Amino acid sequence: MELKLIKIKRLAPRLLCIILLMAYLSFSGMAVNAKAPVNINPTQSHDINTSFCKEDRSFSFAWLTDTQYYTSKYPDLYKLTVQYILDNRESRNTKYVIHTGDIVDNSKKEYQWINADNCLSLLDNAKMPYGVLAGNHDVNHDKKDYSEYDRYFGEKRFCSNIWYGGSYKNNKGHYDLISAGRNDFIIVYMGWGISKAEFDWMNQVLAEHKDKTAILCFHNYLNNTGRRDFVGEEIFNNVVKRNKNVIMTLNGHYHGAARKEDKIDDDGDGVYDRTVYQILSDYQEGPMGGGGYIRYITFDTKANKVSISTYSPYFNDYNFFNNNESRRDSYGYQDEFTYPLPLKSQSLFGWQHRITDLIPGWHKSK
């Protein structure tokens, strides 16, 4: 009897997948006919969320930053880098792409914006969810001139996408809602020039989505010595510590790679409730303005961990910085490391909230 129950449990996910797929076909007006050919366009596959059928236990986000020299001098390298992400979308199970600023080198040079637009349009055309923010080079540094950024990467570019959650000041800040492997994420972005008004907006958004795992993206926050800069310290105290769902921050700006871990006691009982992982990535001082290095953030829901690795499709090389044993700690190396992270694992009983993903025209609440 016990053996039969085990077999039933193993078959249940496949049976549910078949039932849900048949329901979708019926709902969308497609007759279920074994003899009728079905035309499936692979580039549109993410429009129907069937990740629960694949029993995804591992998925990734790709992270780009400080690409200003690609847009000013090496646009072909930029295209190659973005195309690699798309070509390996399935093999790496990449669900989302992050860009943490300095899209261009000189915000007054239109050709640089055109190059950036052409390269990142590859993601638009492939319907790959992604988010961007403005670095200091994108807004003429202390002048904080967002006019060109607004023109090319303002709210209008993104607002029709179902994963785009909402905008602050025409995409100076915004948040995206991404679901993968039964885990619901809110990725919050805020561009160059952050003060109390920006803190208030981020806190409001995070409070409204406190049931989602939050990743915060900035241009400057952690420096290359592994310490928060002035802005980073303000963000940490006014946003990170106040929101229990924040588990990670990502930033560029400072040349190099560094990380910092902070344990936080949310309820004041003397016991740490969460660890916030803060990561800097910026390879612009490398050959050809960064060598096409991509940081992959890979989530493993079965092992409850998140692994960060770095790869250049141009050089076919892992880890811009060599794995120096003298700098190794319990998490790993400078470019390659793994953090423990509680995640929801794939299970039959957690799939019911994804049935709506099969209904055409369904949108996430914004």
N, C-alpha and C positions, 0 to 999 in steps of 0.2 A: 504493500500500500504506500509506504514511504517513497519507494522508487517511482511509482506512478505520479505522486505529487511533485517530485523533482522534475520529471519530464514535462508535466503540465506547466510548471513555472517557467521552464526554459522555452516552451512553445508560446506562452502567452504574449510576450512582446511582439513576436512575428505576426500572430493572429490579429492583435490590436492594430498593428501597422497596416495590414491588408484591409481591415475594416474601415479605418480612417481614410485610407487612400480611395477606397470605393465610394465613401461618403463624399469626399471632395469632388470626384469625377461626376457623381450624380448632381451635386449642388451646382457645379459650374456648367451643367448642360451637356456634358459629354457622356454619351451612352457607353456602358461597359460592354464591349463587344470584343471577343477574343480574336475575331477575324479582321477587325478594323485597325488600320495602322494608326499609331499615335506619334505625333511629331513633337519631340522634346528638344528645346533649345538649351544646351548646357550653360550658356552665358546667363540664362534667366533663372537658373536653378535655385538661387537663394530667395526668390520671391515666394516660394512655397517652403516653409520651414519643415523639413522632414528629418531634422537632425536626430529626433528621438527614434526614428526607424533605424538609423545607423548605429544607435547606441554610442554616441560620441562620449568618450571619456577624456579625450585630449583635444584641445583646440588652442589656437594662437591669435594674438594681436601682433601686427607688424608696426614698428615704431621708427619714424624718420624725424630728423631734426637738423636745423642749421644747414640747410641745403643751399645757402646763398651763393656759394661758388659754383655749384652745378648750374644755377640759372644764369650766372654772369659769364661763365667760361666753359662749362662742360655739360651742355644740355643733353648730349647723346648719352653721357653716363647716367644722367638723371632718368632718362627714358628707360635705359637698360635696367636700372634699379627697380623702378616701378613695375616694369614688365615682368621682372623676375617674381615679384610678389604675386602678380596675377597668374603667371604660368605655374606657380607652385601653390596656388590657392587651395587646391584639393589635397595635395600630398601633405601639406603642413596644416590643413584644416584651418586656414586663416579666415577669421570672421570679421576683422576690423583693422583699419589702418589709422595710426595716430601721427600727427605732425605737430611738434612743439615749437614752431616759430623760426624766424629768420628765413622766410620763404625766398626773399631776394636779398641782394647785397646792398643795392642802392634803390631806395623806393622811388626816386625821381627818374629812373631809367626804365622806360616803358618796355623795352625789349626783354628785360628780365622778368617782368610780370607776364609777358606773352609766353616766354619759355616755361615759366612755372605753370601757367594755365594749360599749356599744351601737354605737359607731363602729367599733371594731376587729373587732367580730363580723361586719361586712360582709366582711372578709377571710376569716374563718372560713367563712362561708356560701358564698363564691365559691371556696373551696379554694385561695386564694392563699397560698403559703408566706410566712411572716413571722416575725420575731423581735423581742423587746423586752428591755429591761433597766430596772432601777430607778435613777432619779436621786435627788438629795438631797431633793427635794420629795415623792417617793413613799415615803420612809422616815423622815419627820420629822427630816430633816437629821442632826445629829450623834448623835441617839438611835439611828439605824439600825434603826428598827422596821419589819421586813418583813412584819408580820402582814397588813395589808390588801393589799399587793402579792401576797403568797402566796395570798390568798383569790381574787383576781381574775385574776392572771397567773402563778400557780405552775405547776409541772410538769404538773399534771393537765390543764390547758387544752391542752397541746401534745403530750403524750407519745404519743398514738395516731397522729400524723402520721409518714409514712415519712421526711420530711426532717429530723425532730427527732433529733439525734444522741445527746444525753445531757444530764443536769442536774447542777448543783452546788448543794447546799443549797436545794432546791425552787425552782430557776430563778433564784436570785441570779445564777448563771452558767449558761450552757448553750452548746451548739454545734449548728449546723445544717449539713447536707450538701446542697449544691445543685449540680446539673450543668446546664450550658447551653452550646450550641455546641461540644461536645466538651471543654469545660473543667470540671474538677471543683473546686469551692470548698468550703472549710470556713470558716464564719463563726462566730467565737467571741465571746461576750458575757460581760461581767462588770459587775455593778451596783455601786452606791455602797458604799464601804468596802472597799478592796483592800489586802491585805497579803501576807505570804509564803505563807500557805496558798493564797490565790487564785493567786499566781504558780505555785506547784507544780502546781496542777490544770491551769492553762492550758498549762504546759510539757508535762505528761503527754499531754494531748489532742492538742497540736500534733505531738508526737513520734509518736504513734500514727497520725497522718494526714499524715505528712511528704510524701506524694506529691500532696497537694492544695494548691491555691493558697489561702493564708490571709488573711482580712480580720478584723481585731480591732476590736470595738466597745465603747466605754466611754462613761460620761457626761462625766467630765472627763479631759482628757489634754493637748490643745493649747489654749493660751489665745488671746485675740483679738489679741495682738501677734505671733502666729506662733511663740511659744516654748512648750515643754512646762512644765507646772506640776510641783510636787514629785512628785505621784502619777505623772504622765506620764513623768517622768525615770526613776522607779523601774521602771515598766513597760517603758520602752525598753531599759534596761540588763539587766533580769532576764528579759524575755520576747521582745521584738522581736529583739534582737541574737542571741539564742540559737537562734532557729528560722529556718532558711534559707527556709522557705516563706512567711513573712510578707511581704506586699508593700504593705499598706495598713492604716491605722488611721482610725477615724471616731469623732467625739465631738461633744457639744453643750455645754451648761452656760454657757459664756462667750458673752455677747451679741455677735453679729457673725459674720464669716466669715474664715477664715485658713487657711493651708496651710504645710507645711514638708516639705522633701525631704532625706533622709539617705542617703548612699551607704555601703554596708557591705561590707567585705572579709571574707568568711566563712571563707576558708581561710588567711588570714594571709600570702598571697604578694605583698602589695603592690598587687594589682589588685582594683578594686571588682567584686563579684559581683552585687550587686542594689541597687536603689534602693527605699527604703520611703517611700511617699507618706502623709503625715499631714494629715488634713483636719478642720477645725472648721466646724460649721454650726449656727447658732442665730438665728432671725429673730423671737424673741418680743417684741422691742421695736418691731416694725413695727405697722402698723394692725391692729386686731382681734386682737392677740396673736400676730401672725405672718403675717397676710394670706393664709394658705393656701399659702405657698410650699413647693414640693417640690423636693428635690434629686434629679436623675436621674444615675445613674452608668451610662454607656453603654459597653459593651465592643465593640470592632470587631476581630474575629479576623483579618480579611483585612489590615487596615492595622496590626495590632499596636499598638493604642492604646486608652486609656480616656479618655472625655470626661465632664466634670462640667458640668451646666447646671442652672439654677434656674428654676422656672415656677410661677405662681399661677393656678389655674383661676378663682379668684374675680375677680381683676383682669385676667385674660387678659394677663399681663405676664411677661416674661422678666427675670431678673436683678434681685434686690432692690437690690443696689448697682450703680450705673451703671458701665459699662465705662470707667473713667478711664485714659486713655492714659498719664498720668504714673506710674501704678502697674502698668502692664503689664510682664510679663517674658517670658522665652522660652516659658513654658507658656501664658500667657494673662492673664486678668483675675482679679479677686477672686472673682467668682461663676461665671465661665465659663472653663474652661481644659482643656487636653488633656495627658495624660502618655503617653510611650511605655511600652508594657507587652507583653512577650513573651507571646503567647497561642497556644493550639493552634487552627489553622484547620480548617475543615470539610474532610474528605476521605473518599473511599470506604473507604480501608483503615483508618481510625480508627473506623469505625462498629461493628465487631464487639462492642465492650464495652458497647454500648447494646441489644443484642438482649434482654438480661434485662429491660429496661424494658418490654417488650411482654408479659411473662408476668404474668398476674393473681396477686396475692398476694405478689409479690416485694418484699422489703424490703431497704433498705440495712443493712449491718452497723452496729451501734451500739457 
